[in-house]
Amino acid sequence: MRGASSADDVRARLDLAIALARRAGEVLRRGLGRATIEHKGEVELVTEFDRAAERLIVEGLGRAFPDDGVIAEEGARRDGHTWRWYVDPLDGTTNFAHGLPHFAVSIAAERDGALEVGVVYDPMRDELFQGLRGEGAYLGQRRLEVSTQADLGRSLLVTGFPYDVRHNPDNNLDLFAHLARRSRGVRRLGSAALDLAYVAAGRFDGYWELRLAPWDLAAGVLLVREAGGTVTRLDREPAVLVPPFSVVAANPKLYPALLAALDEVRRPG
């Protein structure tokens, strides 16, 4: 059980993450439809709003907790000791760049390697998903619970594809085709953070994806676990924030069937 000081440290970081996610989300909301698109790769995009939102968040974290480490998608890095933040200022950049209003701000904090705080904010729907380790996950005042669907054939799943899907054979297309035949349906919405938040909320029964980054996953992983779900890599290891990056997330009843179906195509190891 946490002591009072420890609990205060965690709560202060959650409150800050919520405030910064909302402020960054407002930057993104105002920027939708106005972005200048740059290319980080053939398909991978970045905009001035990604960078502005990241700067706002990282500067805010630094002012409040200068000794905390930071890893952020657009390059911000700061070494720390006990605490480390994972920041994705705009998860769903391709959607955003095309004017599609489905994207999120994702902020998480870990202490000594254990995820403690997770916030995923959808500024277009004004939905803020939040969680604390051991204290549950919430959307507003509603406590989140994963679905109870145990039948893979009746499940609604979600996934995503890597940016180099055109060239890299490890591109998830074979798994997508297989699960599309085995489930009620598979969606691809373009934001890993929201995919995980939706699993936590029971909107999706399960999710998998290959070759992500820690900032894509951290906040959503905490949400799913605090909502009663199971999250591992495809090789069944629970350490999803270390290479090789992959994720399988589902309610506990569905998780074995989803993992088995993935193994039919992609053997663990």
matplotlib code that plots the C-alpha trace (Angstrom):
import matplotlib.pyplot as plt

x = [0.0, 1.4, 2.3, 0.7, 3.8, 4.0, 0.3, 0.6, 3.5, 1.4, -1.7, 0.2, 1.6, -1.9, -3.3, -0.5, -0.8, -4.6, -4.0, -1.3, -3.2, -6.2, -4.0, -2.2, -5.5, -6.8, -3.7, -4.6, -8.3, -7.6, -5.0, -7.2, -7.5, -4.6, -1.6, 1.5, 2.5, 6.1, 7.5, 9.6, 9.6, 7.9, 4.6, 5.2, 4.1, 4.7, 3.1, 3.9, 1.1, 2.8, 5.8, 3.9, 1.9, 5.0, 6.8, 3.9, 3.8, 7.6, 8.1, 5.2, 6.6, 10.1, 8.8, 6.9, 9.2, 12.7, 14.3, 11.9, 13.0, 11.1, 10.8, 8.7, 7.8, 9.1, 12.6, 12.4, 14.6, 15.7, 17.4, 15.8, 16.1, 13.0, 10.3, 10.1, 7.4, 6.3, 4.7, 2.9, 1.7, -0.4, -1.2, -2.9, -0.9, -2.0, -5.6, -5.0, -3.0, -6.0, -8.5, -9.9, -11.0, -9.7, -6.5, -5.3, -2.8, -1.1, 0.9, 2.1, 4.5, 6.4, 8.3, 11.2, 10.0, 6.3, 3.6, 1.8, -0.1, -1.9, -3.9, -5.3, -7.3, -9.4, -9.9, -12.5, -14.9, -13.6, -13.1, -10.4, -9.4, -7.3, -5.8, -3.6, -1.9, -4.0, -6.8, -8.7, -9.2, -11.9, -13.7, -15.0, -16.6, -17.3, -15.0, -13.9, -14.3, -13.2, -15.8, -16.8, -17.0, -15.3, -16.2, -13.6, -16.2, -18.4, -15.7, -15.0, -11.2, -8.9, -5.4, -3.0, -0.2, 3.4, 4.5, 6.7, 3.8, 4.6, 8.1, 8.5, 7.1, 6.5, 3.5, 0.5, -1.5, -1.4, -2.7, -5.4, -6.7, -6.7, -8.5, -11.0, -12.2, -12.2, -13.9, -17.0, -14.9, -11.5, -11.3, -8.3, -8.8, -5.2, -4.5, -2.9, -3.6, -7.3, -7.4, -6.2, -8.5, -11.4, -10.4, -10.4, -13.8, -15.2, -15.8, -13.4, -13.0, -9.3, -6.4, -3.1, -0.3, 3.3, 6.3, 5.1, 7.0, 6.8, 5.0, 2.3, 1.6, 2.4, -0.8, -3.2, -1.5, -2.1, -5.7, -6.4, -4.8, -6.6, -9.9, -9.3, -7.8, -4.7, -1.8, 1.3, 3.6, 2.9, 5.5, 3.4, 5.9, 4.3, 7.1, 5.5, 7.6, 10.9, 11.8, 10.6, 7.6, 4.3, 1.0, -1.9, -4.7, -8.1, -10.4, -9.2, -11.8, -10.9, -7.1, -6.3, -8.4, -7.0, -3.4, -4.0, -5.4, -2.4, -0.1, -1.8, -0.1, 2.8, 4.5, 5.6, 9.3]
y = [0.0, 3.4, 5.9, 9.3, 11.0, 8.4, 8.7, 12.5, 12.2, 10.0, 12.1, 15.3, 13.7, 12.6, 16.0, 17.6, 15.0, 15.8, 19.5, 19.3, 16.8, 19.2, 22.2, 20.2, 18.9, 22.5, 23.3, 20.3, 21.0, 24.5, 23.2, 20.6, 21.5, 24.1, 21.9, 22.1, 18.5, 17.4, 13.9, 12.0, 9.1, 8.0, 7.7, 8.9, 12.5, 15.3, 18.8, 22.0, 21.1, 17.8, 19.9, 22.6, 20.2, 18.3, 21.5, 22.5, 19.2, 18.7, 22.2, 21.8, 18.6, 20.1, 23.1, 20.9, 17.9, 18.8, 15.6, 13.4, 11.7, 12.2, 10.3, 12.0, 11.1, 14.2, 13.9, 15.4, 13.4, 14.1, 11.7, 11.1, 9.0, 7.5, 8.8, 8.7, 10.2, 8.9, 11.6, 11.2, 14.7, 13.7, 10.0, 9.7, 12.3, 10.9, 11.3, 14.8, 15.8, 14.7, 16.5, 13.3, 14.1, 10.9, 11.4, 11.8, 13.2, 10.4, 10.9, 8.3, 8.1, 5.2, 5.0, 2.6, 0.8, 0.4, 2.3, 4.6, 7.2, 7.1, 9.8, 9.6, 12.7, 12.9, 16.7, 16.3, 14.3, 15.9, 12.4, 12.0, 8.5, 8.4, 5.8, 5.2, 1.9, 0.0, 2.6, 1.8, 3.6, 6.2, 8.1, 11.1, 9.8, 6.4, 3.6, 1.6, -2.2, -4.3, -6.3, -9.8, -11.2, -14.7, -15.8, -14.7, -15.1, -12.5, -10.1, -6.7, -6.2, -3.3, -3.2, -0.9, -1.1, 0.2, 3.1, 1.0, -1.4, -1.0, -2.5, -4.5, -8.0, -7.8, -5.6, -7.2, -7.7, -11.5, -11.3, -8.8, -11.1, -14.0, -12.3, -10.6, -14.1, -15.3, -12.4, -10.3, -7.5, -5.8, -2.0, 0.2, 3.7, 5.1, 5.8, 3.2, 5.2, 5.4, 1.8, 0.8, 3.3, 1.8, -1.7, -0.4, 1.1, -2.2, -0.6, -3.1, -6.6, -6.9, -5.2, -6.2, -4.4, -4.9, -2.6, 0.3, 2.7, 3.1, 6.5, 4.9, 2.3, 3.4, 5.3, 2.9, -0.2, 1.2, 1.9, -1.6, -3.2, -1.0, -1.8, -5.5, -6.4, -8.4, -6.8, -8.5, -8.6, -11.2, -13.4, -13.4, -11.2, -8.5, -6.0, -4.2, -1.1, -2.9, -4.4, -6.1, -3.8, -5.4, -5.6, -7.9, -6.5, -8.0, -8.9, -11.9, -14.2, -13.4, -13.0, -16.7, -17.1, -14.0, -14.9, -18.5, -17.1, -14.8, -17.7, -19.6, -17.1, -15.8, -18.3, -16.9, -16.3]
z = [0.0, -0.9, 1.8, 1.8, 0.3, -2.5, -3.3, -3.4, -5.9, -8.2, -7.9, -8.6, -11.8, -12.9, -12.3, -14.3, -17.2, -17.4, -17.5, -20.1, -22.3, -22.3, -23.2, -26.0, -27.2, -27.6, -29.8, -31.9, -32.1, -33.3, -35.8, -37.5, -41.2, -41.0, -40.8, -42.9, -43.7, -43.5, -44.2, -41.7, -44.2, -47.3, -45.5, -41.9, -41.4, -38.9, -38.6, -36.8, -34.4, -33.3, -32.4, -30.7, -28.6, -27.6, -26.7, -24.5, -22.7, -22.2, -21.0, -18.5, -17.2, -16.8, -14.8, -12.4, -12.2, -13.5, -12.2, -14.2, -17.4, -20.7, -23.9, -26.5, -30.1, -31.8, -30.3, -26.8, -24.4, -20.8, -18.5, -15.1, -12.0, -10.4, -12.8, -16.6, -18.9, -22.2, -24.4, -27.8, -28.4, -31.4, -31.8, -35.2, -37.2, -40.5, -39.6, -38.3, -41.4, -43.6, -41.5, -40.0, -36.4, -34.8, -32.9, -29.3, -26.9, -24.9, -21.7, -19.2, -16.3, -14.9, -11.6, -11.4, -14.5, -13.4, -15.1, -12.6, -14.6, -18.0, -19.8, -23.3, -24.4, -27.6, -28.1, -30.8, -28.6, -25.4, -24.0, -21.4, -20.3, -17.2, -14.9, -11.9, -11.1, -8.6, -8.6, -11.8, -15.1, -15.8, -18.6, -16.8, -13.6, -15.1, -14.1, -17.1, -17.5, -20.5, -22.3, -21.3, -24.9, -24.9, -28.4, -31.0, -33.7, -32.1, -31.1, -32.6, -32.9, -33.9, -35.2, -37.1, -39.6, -39.6, -41.7, -44.0, -44.8, -48.5, -48.2, -45.0, -45.1, -41.3, -42.0, -40.2, -43.4, -43.0, -39.4, -40.4, -43.2, -40.8, -38.0, -40.4, -41.2, -37.6, -35.8, -36.3, -37.7, -37.5, -37.6, -38.4, -36.9, -36.9, -33.3, -31.0, -27.9, -28.7, -29.7, -26.3, -24.5, -26.4, -25.3, -21.7, -22.2, -23.7, -27.1, -28.7, -27.4, -28.4, -30.1, -31.6, -33.4, -34.4, -34.3, -32.2, -30.0, -26.2, -26.4, -28.6, -25.9, -22.4, -21.4, -23.1, -21.6, -18.1, -19.0, -20.2, -17.2, -14.8, -16.6, -16.0, -19.3, -20.2, -22.2, -23.4, -26.4, -29.1, -27.5, -24.3, -22.3, -20.2, -20.8, -23.8, -23.4, -24.3, -27.7, -29.7, -29.6, -30.2, -28.3, -27.7, -25.5, -24.7, -21.9, -20.0, -21.5, -25.1, -24.7, -25.1, -28.2, -29.8, -29.0, -30.4, -33.6, -34.0, -33.3, -36.2, -38.5, -36.5, -34.2, -30.8, -30.3]

ax = plt.figure().add_subplot(projection="3d")
ax.plot(x, y, z, "-o")
ax.set_aspect("equal")
plt.show()
